[in-house]
Amino acid sequence: YGDISWSEKMTLFLAGYYLAKCEGDKIGVNVLMGAEIGFVGSHNHYLVYGITKEFLDSNPELHTYGIEKFSKIAKENGVFIIQAHPYRDGNCYPTPEYTDAVEYNVHPRHADFTEKTKELVEKLNLIAISGSDAHRNEDTALGGIETETEIKSAEDFIKAVKSGAAKLIV
């Protein structure tokens, strides 16, 4: 984003969320604030829920923190961390000691290592979610979660995942 303040960068970063939220409100779709974060020097990615603009503003350059430091700050602020697509393409490695859950990622053009992720989830008794990582229309709904109750907020999502009320689509 060039030579602008971190707060201005976060305003630009969140612009897509605010547009989606506005449109979702019009058509009856709940849009949650979240992000996928990668840290400098690591191939791993993390999905985070429970973030706010204030959290982002108060943690300048958080992409330089690394997962250990970020995890500590996230836990202090009620932010839920999910490791996205562990093992993807042989470059990403699980860090369950720093996360709240792990993602089954059903992307048809990546080696998703679903079986390896399943072994990890079962061995360490981890919480899991599923995502489709949809980059094309034909990728939509290959993975995801289903719940009996409507998810209206990040807090609802976190509660459903933690409680096991979210049924995985893998």
Number of C-alpha atoms within 10 A of each C-alpha: 10 5 7 8 12 17 16 13 18 16 15 12 14 18 12 11 16 15 12 17 18 14 14 14 12 10 9 9 14 16 19 21 17 17 17 13 17 19 17 13 9 13 14 22 19 22 19 21 22 20 18 14 13 10 14 17 17 12 14 15 12 18 14 14 16 15 25 13 12 19 19 13 15 21 14 9 13 13 23 23 26 23 26 27 29 26 18 19 11 11 10 16 16 16 16 17 10 18 23 21 23 26 23 27 26 25 19 14 8 11 14 19 17 19 10 12 21 15 11 16 18 11 9 9 10 15 18 22 24 23 21 20 18 16 11 7 7 9 15 15 15 17 20 20 18 15 14 9 11 11 18 12 15 19 16 14 22 19 14 20 20 16 10 13 15 21 16 17 16 16
